[in-house]
Amino acid sequence: MKWIKYKQGQFPPPCVEVLAYNSKWIDKEINPKGIRLGFYSGGGANFISTVWSDDKGCYITCGDNNEEDCNPDYWKYIEQFELYKKNYIG
């Protein structure tokens, strides 16, 4: 599956979990590939993703407060969704 540029007209379908990449998300210890799990909430709203918080010791959401660094550079479907889409959606 190929990576798709995150830009107007090429957002993922609303509320479908996708893999997302942003070079700003690369952290050698926590996220060396810069990839997060997330979804586009639709209607021009932000992209919501998960991010590790060392302060809290757990994952938190990024994007529900209009944070600028929460939008990915690229996104792609998770392989299981493609199989589901093919078998059940058409």
PECOR-V250821 format. One record per helix or strand of 3 or more residues. SS is the DSSP state (alpha for helix, beta for strand). FROM is the first residue (numbers start at 0). LEN is the number of residues. If there is no record, write none. Layout:
ss from len
SS FROM LEN
SS FROM LEN
//
This chain:
ss from len
beta 17 4
alpha 22 3
beta 34 6
beta 46 7
beta 57 5
alpha 67 3
beta 73 4
alpha 78 11
//
